[in-house]
Amino acid sequence: MGRLQQPLSNASDETGRDNGRVGIVGGSVAYPNQPALVGRAALRTGSDHVRAVVPEPTDEAVAGHLPNLLVDRSGHEASSDGAIERTLEVAEWADAVVIGPGLVDADPDAVREAVDRIEAPIVVDALAIEPALEADLSNAILPASGAEDDPSYEASGSLAAVSEATGAVVTLTGEVDEIVAAGERIENETATSAMTVAGTGDTMAGITASLLGQGTDRREAAELGAWILGKTGGLATAAYGLGVVATDVIERIPKAIR
């Protein structure tokens, strides 16, 4: 299985860092699989090491998804100081971080503090977005859903305004994806019907974080991440039609990149 028990600080040698490390903080009993999908997508995008920090008792389930995925249990409730420190440990180890996939009932203050203190490039995803809007997002990418109840919309009514006010790069998925950076919009037209399938948002987060961890700047990582996701969705849809699932999309990432 992929779960490691040693402290993160003991695993921070320089071996195999050419393509970066991605840390993931998320998961819950209700949504245990989201960090695994993010991790699988990051690995298929080329990251050398991906480590997920998830709460008990979900660590065994996440580790069972993929032997190559490193998994640590947080051992703390999401609202505790210990959980924040564990998040900062994985952020120090990583070249890029994803926080939020499957993270249900997390303390908003804990999320805000963690995002504020993380220095690595960060993808703030899913339920972590709303509390993170009050944090420093100058090193962040926010994947927005485009739904009217999306917290990014509720905050200002405009994704461009969110980007300008927070410094975040915002990725908006839809029939035509939009990347919003410093108020400027860039369109991506590779989106397919596969993007409505459960788990493709997690796939986007993993792809984008991997690109960040490999040294790509935020705007380019958001733009290229949307392009890769659209291309892989098209390849998977061609193979499976209406039966396509998120893991079909993920397994086609290397082909889309080639």
FIZASE-705344 format. One record per residue: x, y, z of N, C-alpha, C in turn; residue in three letters; residue number from 1. Coordinates in steps of 0.001 Angstrom, whole numbers, plus 524288, in hexadecimal, padded with zeros to 5 digits. Layout:
BEGIN
REC    nc1    nc2    nc3   cac1   cac2   cac3    cc1    cc2    cc3    r    k
REC      X      Y      Z      X      Y      Z      X      Y      Z  Ala  NUM
...
***
This chain:
BEGIN
REC    nc1    nc2    nc3   cac1   cac2   cac3    cc1    cc2    cc3    r    k
REC  80350  7FB60  80000  80000  80000  80000  80378  804D8  80000  Met    1
REC  80134  80963  7FF0C  80460  80E04  7FE81  8053D  81105  80380  Gly    2
REC  802BB  80F81  807E6  802E0  812C6  80C8B  8082A  81278  80F3A  Arg    3
REC  80A70  816E6  81094  80F62  81730  81352  80E7E  81941  818CC  Leu    4
REC  81191  81756  81C77  810E0  818DF  821E3  81500  81CB5  823C9  Gln    5
REC  81972  81D42  820F7  81D96  82097  822E8  81C0E  82650  82280  Gln    6
REC  81E64  829A7  825CE  81D4B  82F38  8256F  81ECB  83147  82015  Pro    7
REC  81BF1  83541  81E4C  81D10  83773  81922  8228E  839AA  818E6  Leu    8
REC  82474  83BCE  81D2E  8299F  83E33  81D22  82DDC  83A3F  81BF2  Ser    9
REC  82CEE  83539  81D0E  830CA  83133  81BF7  830AE  82F76  81658  Asn   10
REC  82CCF  83155  8135E  82C4A  82F9C  80DF4  82DB3  833DE  80A1B  Ala   11
REC  83042  83801  80BF9  83100  83C9B  808AD  83663  83CD3  80632  Ser   12
REC  8389E  83851  804B2  83D87  83867  801DF  83C95  83A69  7FC56  Asp   13
REC  840CC  83B0D  7F966  84065  83D6D  7F43E  83FC4  83972  7EFE0  Glu   14
REC  83F14  83469  7F13B  83EC3  83061  7ED40  839DF  83107  7E9ED  Thr   15
REC  83A78  830DD  7E4DE  83601  830B9  7E15A  832A1  8358D  7E155  Gly   16
REC  834F1  83A2B  7E1C0  831CD  83EEC  7E201  83172  841B1  7DCC1  Arg   17
REC  83367  83F46  7D89B  83370  841EA  7D38D  82E04  843A7  7D1DA  Asp   18
REC  82A0B  84076  7D2D9  824C2  841BA  7D128  82124  84321  7D5B0  Asn   19
REC  82361  84423  7DA29  8205E  84675  7DE62  81D50  842B6  7E1D2  Gly   20
REC  81BA8  844E5  7E62D  8188D  84223  7EA1B  8136C  8450C  7EAE6  Arg   21
REC  80F4C  84217  7EB78  80A21  8445C  7EC75  80817  84249  7F1A6  Val   22
REC  80662  845D2  7F501  803CF  84459  7F9DF  7FDFD  84554  7F971  Gly   23
REC  7FAE4  841D3  7FBB6  7F52F  84240  7FB7E  7F30F  841FC  8010D  Ile   24
REC  7EFA5  8458D  80269  7ED12  84582  8077F  7E735  84584  80688  Val   25
REC  7E493  84175  8083F  7DEF4  8412A  80757  7DCBF  83C05  8093E  Gly   26
REC  7D826  83AB6  8072D  7D5AE  835C6  8086B  7D23F  835FC  80D3F  Gly   27
REC  7CE9F  83259  80D71  7CB13  831C0  811DD  7C889  82C64  8115D  Ser   28
REC  7C5CA  82AC5  81560  7C302  825CA  81519  7BEF8  825EA  810C0  Val   29
REC  7BC6F  82A62  81009  7B878  82ADD  80BF3  7BADE  82ADF  80680  Ala   30
REC  7BF8D  82D1E  805FD  7C224  82D97  800E7  7C7D5  82BD3  80156  Tyr   31
REC  7C8BF  826B5  801D5  7CE1C  824D9  80290  7D154  82486  7FD93  Pro   32
REC  7CECB  8247A  7F910  7D195  8234C  7F439  7D3CF  8280B  7F16D  Asn   33
REC  7D209  82CB5  7F2D7  7D3B3  83163  7F003  7D99C  83245  7F03C  Gln   34
REC  7DC2D  831D4  7F4CE  7E1E1  83285  7F4D6  7E4B4  82E82  7F170  Pro   35
REC  7E293  829BF  7F119  7E504  825B9  7EDD7  7E4BC  8272A  7E816  Ala   36
REC  7E04C  8294E  7E660  7DFCD  82AF5  7E0EE  7E387  82F79  7DFB5  Leu   37
REC  7E3EC  8332C  7E350  7E798  83783  7E299  7ED2B  83566  7E21D  Val   38
REC  7EE90  831CA  7E59D  7F3CD  82F9D  7E593  7F501  82C86  7E0B1  Gly   39
REC  7F150  82971  7DEEC  7F20F  8266A  7DA25  7F2EC  82A0A  7D577  Arg   40
REC  7EFD2  82E35  7D534  7F05B  831EB  7D0E3  7F5A7  834A4  7D109  Ala   41
REC  7F777  8360F  7D5AF  7FC90  838A1  7D627  800F4  8350B  7D46D  Ala   42
REC  800AE  8301D  7D5F3  804B1  82C5A  7D466  804B0  82B8F  7CE7C  Leu   43
REC  80018  82B1F  7CC24  7FFC6  82A59  7C67B  80181  82F30  7C376  Arg   44
REC  80162  833B5  7C60A  8033B  8387C  7C385  80925  83901  7C3E8  Thr   45
REC  80B9A  835BB  7C722  81144  8358F  7C73D  813E3  83693  7CC66  Gly   46
REC  810F2  837A1  7D091  81363  838A3  7D5A5  8167A  833E5  7D77B  Ser   47
REC  81B01  834DD  7D9DE  81E3C  8309C  7DBD2  81BEB  82E16  7E0B6  Asp   48
REC  819EF  83156  7E436  817C3  82F6B  7E925  812B5  83258  7EA56  His   49
REC  80ECF  82F7C  7EC20  809E4  831DF  7EDC8  8086F  82F91  7F30D  Val   50
REC  80757  832EA  7F6CC  80609  83139  7FC1B  800DC  83397  7FDBF  Arg   51
REC  7FD4F  8304E  7FF77  7F83B  8320D  80158  7F7FF  83192  80745  Ala   52
REC  7F64F  835AE  809D9  7F55E  83599  80F7A  7EF7C  835A2  81040  Val   53
REC  7ED76  8314E  81252  7E7CF  83088  812C5  7E674  82EC0  81845  Val   54
REC  7E19C  82F8F  819F4  7E022  82E10  81F48  7DF34  82833  81FCF  Pro   55
REC  7DFFD  82641  82482  7DE3E  820F2  825AD  7D845  820EF  82580  Glu   56
REC  7D5C5  81CAE  823D2  7D803  817B3  82230  7D870  8172A  81C41  Pro   57
REC  7D920  81B7D  81975  7D90E  81B43  813C0  7DE5C  81A04  81160  Thr   58
REC  7E280  819F4  8148D  7E7C0  8196D  81265  7E894  81438  80F97  Asp   59
REC  7E666  80FFE  811AA  7E70F  80AE4  80F22  7E44B  80ACE  809D5  Glu   60
REC  7DFB4  80D22  8099A  7DCD1  80D42  804A8  7DFC7  81064  80090  Ala   61
REC  7E1EF  814D9  8021C  7E4D3  81819  7FE70  7E9CC  8155A  7FCB1  Val   62
REC  7EC96  812F6  80065  7F16C  81035  7FF0D  7F066  80BA2  7FB64  Ala   63
REC  7EBCD  80941  7FBD3  7EA8D  804CC  7F88D  7E978  80618  7F2E5  Gly   64
REC  7E8AF  80B11  7F1BE  7E78F  80CA6  7EC5D  7EC32  80BD5  7E8C3  His   65
REC  7F0E5  80CFF  7EABC  7F578  80D13  7E757  7FA58  80C4D  7EAAE  Leu   66
REC  7FD6B  8082C  7E9B0  80210  80737  7ECDC  80606  80BA1  7EC98  Pro   67
REC  805FF  80EA5  7E865  809CF  812D7  7E7B4  8086F  817BE  7EAC3  Asn   68
REC  803CE  81800  7ECE4  8020E  81C8E  7EFD2  803A1  81BFC  7F587  Leu   69
REC  80670  81FD2  7F796  80800  81FD1  7FD0E  80386  8220D  8004B  Leu   70
REC  80233  81F70  80487  7FDB0  82112  807A0  7FF14  8213E  80D60  Val   71
REC  7FDD7  82593  80FD6  7FE7A  82631  8157C  7F947  827A7  817E9  Asp   72
REC  7F83B  8258E  81C84  7F381  82727  81F4D  7F4B3  82C00  8227D  Arg   73
REC  7F0EF  82F85  822A1  7F1C7  8345F  8257F  7F1CB  8335F  82B60  Ser   74
REC  7EE7E  82FD0  82D29  7EE5F  82E92  832B2  7EBEA  832C2  83608  Gly   75
REC  7E99C  836A8  833A9  7E73E  83B00  83689  7E220  83C82  833F4  His   76
REC  7DEB4  83EDA  836F3  7DA0A  84124  834A7  7DB97  845E0  83163  Glu   77
REC  7D85A  84713  82D7B  7D9B1  84B50  829DD  7DA26  85093  82CA0  Ala   78
REC  7D799  85129  8312C  7D79F  85636  833D4  7DC3C  856D7  8377D  Ser   79
REC  7DF80  852E1  83833  7E393  85310  83C24  7E87B  855AF  83A2A  Ser   80
REC  7EB9C  857A8  83DD3  7F0AB  859E3  83C7D  7F429  855C4  839FE  Asp   81
REC  7F38B  850E9  83BB8  7F6B9  84CB6  83989  7F5C8  84BF3  833C8  Gly   82
REC  7F0EA  84C81  83212  7EFB2  84BE6  82C81  7F229  8503D  82953  Ala   83
REC  7F235  85502  82B6A  7F4B0  8595B  828AB  7FA84  8585A  82823  Ile   84
REC  7FCFB  85699  82C61  80294  855A2  82C31  803E4  85132  8286B  Glu   85
REC  8008D  84D3A  82838  80176  848EB  82493  800FF  84ADB  81EF2  Arg   86
REC  7FD42  84E4D  81E05  7FCAF  8509B  818DA  8018A  853BA  81764  Thr   87
REC  803A5  856AE  81B18  8084E  859CF  819FE  80D16  8565A  81930  Leu   88
REC  80D44  851E1  81BC6  81194  84E32  81AF8  8119B  84C2E  81563  Glu   89
REC  80D0D  84A78  81381  80CE3  8486F  80E2A  80DD5  84CCD  80A41  Val   90
REC  80C2F  85199  80B8B  80D1B  8560E  8080E  812E5  8575C  807C0  Ala   91
REC  815AE  856C6  80C10  81B4F  857BC  80C03  81E28  85391  808CE  Glu   92
REC  81C3B  84EC2  80909  81E83  84A6F  8060B  81D73  84B01  80035  Trp   93
REC  818FF  84D3F  7FED5  81718  84D35  7F977  818E7  851F9  7F663  Ala   94
REC  818A8  8516E  7F13A  81988  855CE  7EDAC  8146D  85877  7EC33  Asp   95
REC  8100D  855CC  7ED0D  80AD2  857F9  7EC2F  80707  854F4  7EF9D  Ala   96
REC  802BA  85778  7F10E  7FEFD  8553A  7F4C4  7F97A  855AF  7F2A2  Val   97
REC  7F653  851A9  7F3B0  7F0A9  851F6  7F2C3  7EE08  8517B  7F812  Val   98
REC  7EAA4  85516  7F954  7E7B4  854C9  7FE30  7E1DF  8551E  7FCF9  Ile   99
REC  7DEDB  8516F  7FF1C  7D934  851CC  7FE8E  7D64F  84D2A  7FC51  Gly  100
REC  7D8A2  849C7  7F90D  7D571  845AE  7F69E  7D32F  841E2  7FAA6  Pro  101
REC  7CDFF  84194  7FADB  7CB66  83E20  7FE8F  7CB91  83FFA  80427  Gly  102
REC  7CD3C  844BF  80510  7CDF8  846B7  80A62  7C8D0  848DB  80C72  Leu  103
REC  7C5CD  84583  80EFB  7C0A1  846E6  810FB  7C109  8486F  816BA  Val  104
REC  7BE23  84C61  8183F  7BDBD  84E0E  81DB8  7C2EC  84FF8  81FFC  Asp  105
REC  7C672  851D2  81CB5  7CB46  85414  81EBD  7CA25  8594D  82152  Ala  106
REC  7CD15  85A90  8255C  7CC8B  85F8F  827FD  7CE57  863DD  8243F  Asp  107
REC  7CAE6  8679F  822E5  7CC71  86BC4  81F45  7D140  86ECA  82107  Pro  108
REC  7D1BA  86FB4  82624  7D647  8728C  8281C  7DB4B  86F71  82735  Asp  109
REC  7DAF1  86A46  827CD  7DF87  866FE  826E6  7E123  86722  8212A  Ala  110
REC  7DD47  866FD  81DB8  7DE76  86746  8181E  7E102  86C78  816D2  Val  111
REC  7DEC8  870B7  818C1  7E0F0  875E9  817B0  7E68D  87661  8199D  Arg  112
REC  7E77E  87485  81E5E  7ECC2  874ED  8208D  7F09F  871AD  81D67  Glu  113
REC  7EF11  86CF5  81BE9  7F291  8699C  818E1  7F3E9  86C1C  813AA  Ala  114
REC  7EFEC  86E16  810F2  7F0DD  87090  80BD9  7F446  87562  80C7A  Val  115
REC  7F361  87874  81081  7F684  87D1C  8117B  7FC46  87BC6  81247  Asp  116
REC  7FD4F  87756  814CF  802A5  87617  81654  80593  872BD  81265  Arg  117
REC  802D6  87069  80EB3  80578  86D36  80ABF  80854  870C1  806EE  Ile  118
REC  80D4D  86FBA  80628  81077  872F5  802A7  810D8  870A9  7FD2F  Glu  119
REC  80FFF  86B90  7FC9A  81049  8690A  7F77B  80B8F  86A93  7F42E  Ala  120
REC  80BFE  86A3C  7EEFD  80754  86B01  7EBB8  8030E  8673A  7ED5D  Pro  121
REC  7FE33  86905  7ED48  7F9FA  865F1  7EF8C  7F524  8660E  7EC14  Ile  122
REC  7F2AA  86195  7EB8F  7ED8E  86126  7E917  7E994  8609C  7ED79  Val  123
REC  7E632  86472  7EE06  7E227  86455  7F216  7DD27  8625E  7EF8A  Val  124
REC  7DB56  85DDB  7F134  7D743  85B12  7EE63  7D270  85A40  7F1BB  Asp  125
REC  7CE0C  859A1  7EF19  7C929  857BF  7F16D  7C7A0  85AE2  7F644  Ala  126
REC  7C6A2  8582D  7FAA4  7C480  85ABA  7FF3F  7C86F  85E33  80211  Leu  127
REC  7CD52  85E10  8007C  7D127  86195  802D7  7D101  866FE  80063  Ala  128
REC  7CE62  86791  7FBE2  7CE89  86C96  7F91E  7CC06  870EB  7FC4E  Ile  129
REC  7C762  87001  7FE61  7C487  8743F  80105  7C790  8768B  80590  Glu  130
REC  7C96C  87359  80951  7CC72  875C7  80D90  7D196  87822  80BAE  Pro  131
REC  7D3EA  875E7  80791  7D8F3  877D5  805AD  7D887  87D27  8030C  Ala  132
REC  7D3CA  87EC3  80185  7D328  883D9  7FF0A  7D4B6  8885A  802A0  Leu  133
REC  7D501  8874A  807B1  7D6AD  88B45  80B6A  7DC74  88ACB  80CB8  Glu  134
REC  7DF38  88729  80A26  7E4CA  88667  80B1C  7E7FB  888EF  806C4  Ala  135
REC  7ED26  888AC  8074C  7F0B4  88A9A  80343  7F0D9  886A1  7FED6  Asp  136
REC  7EEEA  88819  7FA3A  7EE9C  88485  7F5C7  7F249  8861C  7F15B  Leu  137
REC  7F64A  88918  7F2A9  7F9DC  88AFD  7EEA5  7FD45  886AC  7EC5E  Ser  138
REC  7FD3B  88205  7EED4  80010  87D8B  7EC9E  7FC55  87926  7EB18  Asn  139
REC  7F737  87A65  7EA6E  7F338  87654  7E9ED  7F092  8763C  7E49D  Ala  140
REC  7EEA1  87196  7E34E  7EAFE  870D7  7DEFC  7E5E2  86EE5  7E14A  Ile  141
REC  7E183  8712D  7DFA0  7DC56  86F8D  7E164  7D96A  86D25  7DCCE  Leu  142
REC  7D837  86814  7DCF8  7D4E8  865C5  7D8E7  7CF2B  866AE  7DA47  Pro  143
REC  7CC86  869F8  7D753  7C70A  86B2F  7D849  7C394  867DF  7D4BE  Ala  144
REC  7BEE0  866A5  7D6A3  7BB62  8633A  7D3AC  7B80A  8661C  7CFB5  Ser  145
REC  7B74B  86B2B  7D086  7B3D5  86E20  7CD1F  7AE31  86E1D  7CEEA  Gly  146
REC  7ACF4  86B34  7D302  7A79E  86B1B  7D503  7A678  87026  7D7EF  Ala  147
REC  7A18A  871AA  7D7F9  7A01E  8768C  7DA83  7A10A  87668  7E05F  Glu  148
REC  7A111  871A7  7E2A9  7A202  8714A  7E83C  7A7C5  87066  7E97E  Asp  149
REC  7AB28  870B7  7E58E  7B0BE  8703F  7E680  7B26A  874B1  7EA1B  Asp  150
REC  7B592  87390  7EE31  7B712  877B2  7F1DE  7BA06  87C27  7EF52  Pro  151
REC  7BCB9  87B28  7EAFD  7BF79  87F61  7E856  7BBA6  88355  7E627  Ser  152
REC  7B73F  8816E  7E3F5  7B342  884EF  7E202  7B0AB  887E5  7E677  Tyr  153
REC  7AF72  88511  7EAA0  7ACBC  8878F  7EEF5  7AFFE  88BE8  7F15F  Glu  154
REC  7B528  88B4B  7F119  7B890  88F21  7F39A  7B841  89473  7F0F0  Ala  155
REC  7B7C5  8947A  7EBC4  7B804  89986  7E919  7B482  899F3  7E45A  Ser  156
REC  7B24D  8958B  7E29A  7AF2A  89593  7DDEC  7B259  8958E  7D8F9  Gly  157
REC  7B77E  89560  7D955  7BADB  8958D  7D4C1  7BFEE  892BC  7D5E4  Ser  158
REC  7C14C  88EEA  7D297  7C637  88C2D  7D340  7CAD2  88FD5  7D248  Leu  159
REC  7CA2C  89372  7CE99  7CE4F  8973B  7CDA1  7CF53  89A86  7D27A  Ala  160
REC  7CB20  89BF5  7D52E  7CBB6  89F0C  7D9F5  7CE71  89BF1  7DE32  Ala  161
REC  7CD29  896E8  7DE94  7CFD6  89389  7E260  7D5A9  89355  7E138  Val  162
REC  7D6F8  8929E  7DC43  7DC72  89257  7DABB  7DF4E  8976E  7DBFD  Ser  163
REC  7DCE4  89BC5  7DAC2  7DF5A  8A0D2  7DBBB  7DFD5  8A1F8  7E186  Glu  164
REC  7DBCB  8A091  7E48D  7DBC5  8A1E3  7EA1E  7DF71  89E76  7ED46  Ala  165
REC  7E002  8998A  7EBC5  7E304  895D3  7EEE6  7E865  8949B  7ECAA  Thr  166
REC  7E92E  895A3  7E7A4  7EE0A  8941C  7E51E  7EE08  88E88  7E341  Gly  167
REC  7E9B6  88BB3  7E413  7E958  8863E  7E269  7E892  885E0  7DC89  Ala  168
REC  7EA4A  88194  7DA56  7E8DA  8801E  7D4FF  7E415  87C9A  7D570  Val  169
REC  7DFFB  87DC5  7D285  7DB17  87AD8  7D2DF  7DA40  877BF  7CDD6  Val  170
REC  7D936  872B3  7CE69  7D7F8  86F64  7C9F1  7D22A  86E1F  7CA1B  Thr  171
REC  7CF58  86FB0  7C62D  7C9B8  86ED3  7C5D2  7C8A2  86AD3  7C192  Leu  172
REC  7C69B  86640  7C310  7C585  8622F  7BF3E  7BFF2  86289  7BD52  Thr  173
REC  7BF36  86137  7B85E  7BA0C  8615E  7B5FA  7BA74  85FA9  7B051  Gly  174
REC  7B6A8  8611B  7AD15  7B6EF  85FCD  7A78E  7BBDF  86209  7A516  Glu  175
REC  7BD41  866B8  7A6B2  7C255  86901  7A56F  7C4CF  86A8B  7AA9B  Val  176
REC  7C94E  86838  7ABE6  7CBF4  86986  7B0C7  7CE2A  86F04  7B07D  Asp  177
REC  7CE3D  8719D  7B4FC  7D08E  876CA  7B556  7D494  876E1  7B9B2  Glu  178
REC  7D8FE  87925  7B89D  7DCFF  879FD  7BC8B  7DD42  87FD5  7BD69  Ile  179
REC  7DC9C  8817E  7C247  7DC7B  88709  7C394  7E12D  8884A  7C6FD  Val  180
REC  7E497  88BA8  7C50C  7E948  88D35  7C7E7  7E9C6  8931A  7C7C1  Ala  181
REC  7E9E1  8957E  7CC64  7EA44  89B34  7CCD3  7E614  89DEC  7C98B  Ala  182
REC  7E176  89BA3  7C971  7DD20  89DF4  7C6A1  7DCE3  89CA4  7C0E4  Gly  183
REC  7E0F4  89A2C  7BECC  7E11A  898CF  7B938  7DF1D  89340  7B86C  Glu  184
REC  7DBE7  8927A  7B461  7D9A0  88D66  7B343  7DC5E  88AC2  7AEA9  Arg  185
REC  7DD7B  885B2  7AF59  7DFAF  8827F  7AB33  7DBFB  87DEB  7AA6F  Ile  186
REC  7DA92  87CA8  7A5A2  7D6D5  87874  7A494  7D99B  87378  7A2E3  Glu  187
REC  7D755  86F0E  7A474  7D925  869F1  7A2CB  7D47E  86708  7A083  Asn  188
REC  7D511  86521  79BC1  7D0AA  862BB  79908  7D12E  85CD9  79865  Glu  189
REC  7D46E  85A4F  79BA9  7D4EC  8549E  79B44  7D10C  851BB  79EBB  Thr  190
REC  7CDBF  8548D  7A1A3  7CA14  8520A  7A539  7C659  84E68  7A24B  Ala  191
REC  7C4DF  84A08  7A4E3  7C143  8463B  7A2A4  7BD0E  844EA  7A695  Thr  192
REC  7B94B  841BB  7A4E6  7B514  8401A  7A864  7B70F  83CD9  7ACF7  Ser  193
REC  7BBB3  83AA4  7AC7C  7BDE6  8378E  7B0C7  7BEE4  83AE0  7B59D  Ala  194
REC  7BF38  84001  7B4FE  7C06E  84365  7B95D  7BC09  843C9  7BD55  Met  195
REC  7B77E  841AD  7BC16  7B338  8419B  7BFE1  7B35D  83CCB  7C35E  Thr  196
REC  7B6DF  8392A  7C243  7B736  83446  7C538  7B9A4  83553  7CA92  Val  197
REC  7B7A0  832BB  7CE98  7B9BD  83350  7D3DF  7BF87  831ED  7D3F1  Ala  198
REC  7C296  8352D  7D687  7C82A  83427  7D711  7CB95  8372D  7D353  Gly  199
REC  7C948  839A4  7CF50  7CC8A  83C92  7CBA8  7CE89  841AE  7CE13  Thr  200
REC  7CBB3  843C9  7D1D6  7CDBE  8484F  7D4AB  7D2A0  846E1  7D7BF  Gly  201
REC  7D29A  84245  7DA24  7D738  8405F  7DCED  7DBAE  83F6A  7D919  Asp  202
REC  7DA49  83D7A  7D477  7DE38  83C9E  7D06E  7E0C3  841BA  7CEE2  Thr  203
REC  7DDA9  845C5  7CE1B  7DFB3  84AF5  7CCD5  7E36C  84CE1  7D113  Met  204
REC  7E1F1  84C2F  7D601  7E53E  84DF2  7DA56  7EA7B  84B29  7DA48  Ala  205
REC  7EA6B  84607  7D93E  7EF4B  84315  7D924  7F2D1  84499  7D4A3  Gly  206
REC  7F08C  84547  7D009  7F39A  846EB  7CB79  7F618  84C3B  7CC7C  Ile  207
REC  7F2F4  84FE3  7CE50  7F4D5  85537  7CF21  7F91C  85564  7D342  Thr  208
REC  7F85C  8528E  7D794  7FC4D  8527E  7DBB5  8015F  8500C  7D9CE  Ala  209
REC  800FD  84BFC  7D6A1  805B2  84990  7D484  808C7  84D71  7D137  Ser  210
REC  8060A  85060  7CDF4  808A4  85447  7CAB3  80B36  85879  7CE14  Leu  211
REC  80880  85A2D  7D22F  80AD1  85DF1  7D5CE  80FBA  85BBA  7D853  Leu  212
REC  80F73  856D0  7D9F5  813E6  85450  7DC85  81886  8538A  7D8ED  Gly  213
REC  8178D  8537E  7D3D7  81BC0  852FC  7D002  81DFD  8584A  7CE6F  Gln  214
REC  81C14  85C76  7D0FA  81E4E  86196  7D022  81B50  86518  7CC6F  Gly  215
REC  816CA  8635E  7CA94  813A0  86696  7C713  81114  86AFA  7CA2C  Thr  216
REC  810F6  86FB7  7C80C  80E7B  873FA  7CAED  80891  87337  7CB0D  Asp  217
REC  805F6  87604  7CE91  80072  874F1  7CFAD  7FCF9  8759F  7CAE9  Arg  218
REC  7FDA6  879D2  7C823  7FA3F  87ACD  7C3A8  7FAF0  8768A  7BF81  Arg  219
REC  7FFC4  8753D  7BE58  800C2  87137  7BA6C  7FEF3  86BDE  7BC50  Glu  220
REC  7FFAF  86AC1  7C167  7FDF2  865C1  7C38D  7F804  8653E  7C32A  Ala  221
REC  7F53B  86980  7C442  7EF85  86963  7C3E0  7EDC5  8689E  7BE3D  Ala  222
REC  7F04A  86B6C  7BAA5  7EED7  86B12  7B520  7F01F  865A9  7B2E8  Glu  223
REC  7F4E6  863D2  7B3EA  7F687  85EBE  7B1E0  7F37C  85A51  7B486  Leu  224
REC  7F24D  85AF7  7B99E  7EF45  85701  7BC65  7E9DD  8564C  7BA09  Gly  225
REC  7E750  85AA0  7B8BC  7E226  85A55  7B648  7E282  857C5  7B0E8  Ala  226
REC  7E695  8590E  7ADFA  7E74B  856BC  7A8CB  7E81D  850D2  7A929  Trp  227
REC  7EB87  84F37  7ACC8  7EC94  8499B  7AD6D  7E7A4  846BB  7AF08  Ile  228
REC  7E4BA  848EB  7B2C7  7DFF7  84656  7B493  7DC13  845B9  7B01F  Leu  229
REC  7DB78  849D9  7ACF6  7D7E3  8497C  7A88E  7D98F  84565  7A4A3  Gly  230
REC  7DE9D  84536  7A36B  7E091  84161  79FAF  7DFE5  83BD0  7A1B8  Lys  231
REC  7E11D  83AEA  7A6B3  7E088  835A9  7A8E9  7DAC9  83416  7A919  Thr  232
REC  7D761  837EB  7AA44  7D1CC  836C4  7AA38  7CFF5  8351D  7A4D9  Gly  233
REC  7D1FB  837BB  7A0D0  7D09D  83642  79B7B  7D275  830D3  79A19  Gly  234
REC  7D747  82F78  79BB0  7D95A  82A3D  79AA5  7D62B  82609  79D77  Leu  235
REC  7D4CE  8271B  7A266  7D1D1  8234D  7A56F  7CC4C  822AD  7A355  Ala  236
REC  7C9E6  826FC  7A1B0  7C49F  826BA  79F85  7C495  823AD  79A68  Thr  237
REC  7C8A5  82455  7973F  7C902  8215E  79259  7C943  81B85  79362  Ala  238
REC  7CB9E  81A0D  797BE  7CC32  81482  79900  7C764  8123B  79BB0  Ala  239
REC  7C4CE  8154B  79F13  7C0B0  8132F  7A264  7BB57  815AF  7A19B  Tyr  240
REC  7BAFF  819EB  79EC4  7B5F6  81C70  79E05  7B39B  81E2B  7A326  Gly  241
REC  7AE91  81D28  7A3D4  7ABDD  81ED9  7A890  7ADAE  81BF9  7AD74  Leu  242
REC  7B0A6  817BF  7ACC6  7B280  814BB  7B148  7B79B  816AC  7B38D  Gly  243
REC  7B994  81B1C  7B1B7  7BE9E  81D0C  7B38D  7BE5E  81E86  7B952  Val  244
REC  7C28B  81D53  7BC36  7C303  81ED2  7C1B6  7C83A  821A3  7C276  Val  245
REC  7C8DF  82400  7C6FD  7CD6C  82763  7C7DD  7D292  8247C  7C73B  Ala  246
REC  7D2DE  81F99  7C900  7D7C8  81CC1  7C87E  7D922  81BA9  7C2C9  Thr  247
REC  7D52B  81B37  7BF60  7D641  81AAF  7B9C1  7D8FE  81F8F  7B7BA  Asp  248
REC  7D73B  8240D  7B99D  7D98F  82905  7B80F  7DF34  8294A  7B9F9  Val  249
REC  7E001  827F7  7BEEF  7E532  82853  7C148  7E92B  824EA  7BE6E  Ile  250
REC  7E79E  82032  7BD0E  7EB58  81C98  7BA8F  7ECFC  81E67  7B51B  Glu  251
REC  7EA4C  82230  7B2F7  7EBAC  82433  7ADBC  7EECB  8294F  7ADFB  Arg  252
REC  7F019  82B02  7B2A2  7F332  82FCB  7B321  7F877  82F5D  7B060  Ile  253
REC  7FB80  82B2F  7B11A  80090  82AEF  7AE64  80009  82B30  7A879  Pro  254
REC  7FBFC  828B6  7A657  7FB43  828E0  7A0A2  7F9FC  82E69  79ED8  Lys  255
REC  7F6B6  8312A  7A1C0  7F563  83684  7A053  7FA45  839FC  7A08C  Ala  256
REC  7FD8C  8393F  7A46B  80249  83C64  7A4EA  8060D  83B2A  7A075  Ile  257
REC  80691  83629  79F14  809FD  834BE  79AAC  8081E  83733  795A5  Arg  258
***
